[in-house]
């Protein structure tokens, strides 16, 4: 910072505080107005709820940006502030897109998959959702780095060179990933099935890329690595067509024939 007096700093700080307060006030007024004029549980109402935090964050960033414009910065300082501003805006947009896609999947796609007969789509949907969200954040990081002046091509190339070392370091993660693929292909169990995996018995709640979550009969949740599951005998209790139960009833000698028939 160059040629800035104490009053300049105080004005900038005051403007930042005022801009934050005004952003919250404007956000509350606009949000309450739109919420009153939209129907409940409709797509516009859901979209507004998704925009809440990202929109408020964007207003605050914009207010701080214009507040800092009142100060004099060196060329290096201006470049640094611009870089930080573009980074925050990029991540804010990615934040909204992730929430939007998450809401669309939960509202429209999840009910559709529940109506299908197969359980494969129910198991694949959480993985697809995570993959899409991860892809969006990766793209956001690349765009942010590109706006910050970094050579994204060189970064990607360096990642390719270090791919072998990364694969060796992440061999357990890769084993779990291929284990999840084996589970999806063989389908030894599905979400909601009661299974016995090694010494654990319970209901399958989630099949992820790295691990599978099983809620035990005592209510606790155990997370088992997929690489362990594919190398462990799996007993699917839910797959049994019927269950045989043998009960021995003891009767006293004075029991009559009618009482025996009633007991049967």
C-alpha positions in Angstrom: 0.0 0.0 0.0 1.3 3.4 -0.9 0.3 7.0 0.0 -2.5 6.0 2.3 -3.2 8.0 5.5 -4.7 6.7 8.7 -8.1 8.3 7.7 -7.9 6.3 4.4 -7.6 3.1 6.3 -10.4 4.0 8.7 -12.6 4.9 5.7 -11.8 1.6 4.0 -12.5 -0.4 7.2 -15.8 1.4 7.7 -16.8 0.8 4.1 -16.1 -2.9 4.5 -18.2 -3.1 7.6 -21.0 -1.1 6.0 -20.9 -3.1 2.9 -21.2 -6.4 4.8 -24.2 -5.0 6.8 -25.8 -3.6 3.6 -25.2 -6.9 1.8 -27.0 -8.8 4.6 -29.8 -6.3 4.7 -30.3 -6.3 0.9 -30.1 -10.1 0.9 -32.8 -10.4 3.6 -35.1 -8.0 1.9 -34.8 -9.5 -1.6 -35.0 -13.1 -0.3 -38.1 -12.5 1.9 -39.8 -10.7 -1.0 -39.1 -13.5 -3.4 -40.0 -16.2 -0.9 -43.4 -14.6 -0.3 -44.2 -14.6 -4.0 -43.2 -18.2 -4.8 -45.0 -21.4 -4.1 -43.7 -23.8 -1.5 -41.8 -26.9 -2.7 -41.5 -25.6 -6.3 -38.3 -25.4 -8.3 -38.1 -21.5 -8.1 -38.4 -21.8 -4.3 -35.8 -24.5 -4.1 -33.5 -22.4 -6.4 -33.8 -19.4 -4.1 -32.8 -21.5 -1.1 -29.8 -22.7 -3.0 -28.8 -19.2 -3.9 -29.0 -18.0 -0.2 -25.4 -18.5 1.0 -23.6 -18.2 -2.4 -25.5 -14.9 -3.2 -24.7 -13.4 0.3 -21.1 -14.4 -0.1 -20.9 -12.8 -3.5 -22.4 -9.5 -2.2 -19.9 -9.4 0.6 -17.0 -10.0 -1.7 -18.3 -7.3 -4.0 -18.6 -4.8 -1.1 -15.1 -5.6 0.2 -13.7 -5.2 -3.4 -15.2 -1.7 -3.8 -14.2 -0.7 -0.3 -10.5 -1.6 -1.0 -10.7 0.4 -4.2 -10.6 3.5 -2.0 -7.0 2.7 -1.1 -3.9 3.1 -3.2 -2.0 0.0 -3.9 1.2 -0.8 -5.7 0.9 -2.8 -9.0 1.9 -5.9 -7.1 -0.8 -5.3 -4.5 -3.5 -4.6 -7.1 -2.6 -7.9 -8.9 -2.7 -9.8 -5.6 -6.2 -8.4 -4.7 -7.5 -9.1 -8.2 -6.2 -12.6 -8.0 -7.9 -13.3 -4.6 -11.1 -11.7 -5.9 -11.3 -13.9 -9.0 -10.4 -17.0 -6.9 -13.3 -16.2 -4.4 -15.8 -15.5 -7.2 -14.8 -18.8 -9.0 -15.3 -20.9 -5.9 -18.5 -19.1 -5.1 -19.9 -20.0 -8.6 -18.7 -23.6 -8.2 -20.4 -23.7 -4.7 -23.7 -22.7 -6.3 -23.4 -25.1 -9.2 -22.7 -28.0 -6.8 -25.7 -27.2 -4.7 -27.9 -26.8 -7.7 -26.9 -30.1 -9.2 -27.3 -31.8 -5.8 -30.8 -30.4 -5.4 -31.8 -31.4 -8.9 -30.6 -35.0 -8.3 -32.4 -35.2 -5.0 -35.7 -33.8 -6.3 -36.0 -35.3 -9.7 -33.6 -38.2 -10.2 -33.7 -39.9 -6.8 -37.5 -40.4 -6.9 -37.2 -41.8 -10.4 -34.6 -44.4 -9.3 -36.7 -45.5 -6.4 -39.5 -46.4 -8.8 -37.3 -48.7 -10.9 -37.2 -52.4 -10.1 -33.4 -52.7 -10.1 -31.3 -51.5 -7.2 -28.2 -50.8 -9.3 -29.2 -47.2 -10.1 -29.8 -46.6 -6.4 -26.2 -47.7 -5.7 -24.6 -45.9 -8.6 -26.4 -42.6 -8.1 -24.5 -41.5 -5.0 -21.2 -42.3 -6.7 -22.2 -40.4 -9.8 -23.3 -37.5 -7.7 -19.9 -37.4 -5.9 -18.0 -37.8 -9.2 -19.9 -34.8 -10.7 -19.3 -32.6 -7.6 -15.6 -33.6 -7.6 -15.3 -32.7 -11.3 -16.9 -29.3 -10.8 -14.5 -28.5 -8.0 -11.5 -29.7 -10.0 -12.6 -27.5 -12.9 -13.1 -24.6 -10.5 -9.6 -25.0 -9.2 -8.2 -25.1 -12.7 -10.1 -22.0 -13.7 -9.0 -20.2 -10.6 -5.4 -21.1 -11.1 -5.6 -20.0 -14.7 -7.1 -16.6 -13.6 -4.3 -16.4 -11.0 -1.8 -16.5 -13.8 -0.5 -20.0 -13.4 0.2 -22.3 -16.3 -2.5 -24.9 -16.0 -1.1 -27.0 -18.8 2.2 -27.3 -17.0 0.5 -28.2 -13.8 -1.5 -30.9 -15.5 1.6 -32.2 -17.2 3.5 -32.3 -13.9 0.6 -34.3 -12.5 1.0 -36.7 -15.4 4.7 -37.1 -14.7 4.0 -37.8 -11.0 1.1 -40.2 -11.8 3.2 -43.3 -11.3 4.5 -42.2 -7.9 1.0 -41.2 -6.9 -0.4 -44.6 -8.0 2.2 -46.4 -5.9 1.5 -44.2 -2.9 -2.3 -44.6 -3.3 -2.3 -48.3 -4.0 -4.7 -49.0 -1.1 -7.1 -46.3 -2.4 -6.9 -47.9 -5.9 -7.6 -51.3 -4.4 -10.7 -50.0 -2.7 -11.8 -48.3 -5.9 -11.5 -51.5 -7.9 -13.2 -53.3 -5.0 -16.2 -51.0 -5.4 -16.3 -51.8 -9.1 -16.3 -55.6 -8.3 -19.2 -55.1 -5.9 -21.2 -53.3 -8.5 -20.5 -55.9 -11.2 -21.0 -59.0 -9.0 -23.9 -57.5 -7.0 -23.4 -59.7 -3.9 -25.6 -57.3 -2.0 -27.6 -54.1 -2.5 -28.4 -51.1 -0.4 -30.9 -52.1 2.3 -29.8 -55.8 2.3 -29.0 -57.5 5.6 -25.6 -59.0 5.3 -22.9 -60.7 7.3 -19.4 -59.4 6.4 -16.7 -61.1 8.3 -17.8 -60.6 12.0 -20.2 -57.8 11.2 -24.0 -58.3 10.6 -26.3 -55.5 9.7 -28.0 -53.5 6.9 -26.1 -51.9 4.0 -26.6 -48.2 4.0 -24.1 -46.9 1.4 -21.7 -48.3 -1.1 -19.0 -45.8 -1.8 -15.9 -45.7 -4.0 -13.6 -46.4 -1.0 -15.8 -48.2 1.6 -19.2 -49.6 2.4 -21.2 -48.5 5.4 -23.2 -51.1 7.3 -25.5 -50.3 10.2 -25.2 -53.1 12.7 -28.1 -54.7 14.6 -27.1 -52.7 17.7 -27.6 -49.4 15.8 -24.0 -48.5 15.3 -22.4 -47.9 11.8 -19.3 -49.7 10.7 -17.3 -48.7 7.7 -15.5 -51.5 5.8 -13.0 -51.0 3.1 -14.1 -52.4 -0.3 -10.8 -54.2 -0.8 -11.5 -56.2 2.4 -15.1 -56.9 1.4 -14.2 -58.5 -2.0 -11.7 -60.8 -0.3 -14.1 -61.8 2.5 -17.0 -64.4 2.4 -20.3 -62.5 2.1 -23.5 -63.9 3.5 -26.6 -62.1 2.2 -29.3 -62.7 4.7 -31.9 -60.9 2.7 -31.5 -63.2 -0.2 -33.0 -66.2 1.6 -36.4 -67.2 0.1 -37.8 -68.4 3.4 -36.6 -69.3 6.9 -37.1 -72.5 8.8 -37.8 -72.2 12.5 -38.0 -75.3 14.8 -39.8 -74.9 18.1 -40.2 -77.6 20.8 -43.4 -77.3 22.9 -43.6 -79.2 26.2 -47.0 -80.4 27.2 -48.1 -81.9 30.5 -49.8 -85.3 30.5 -53.1 -83.8 31.5 -53.4 -81.8 28.3 -56.5 -82.7 26.3 -56.8 -83.3 22.6 -58.8 -80.1 22.2 -56.1 -78.1 24.0 -53.4 -79.7 21.7 -55.4 -78.7 18.6 -55.8 -75.2 19.9 -52.1 -75.0 20.7 -51.2 -76.1 17.1 
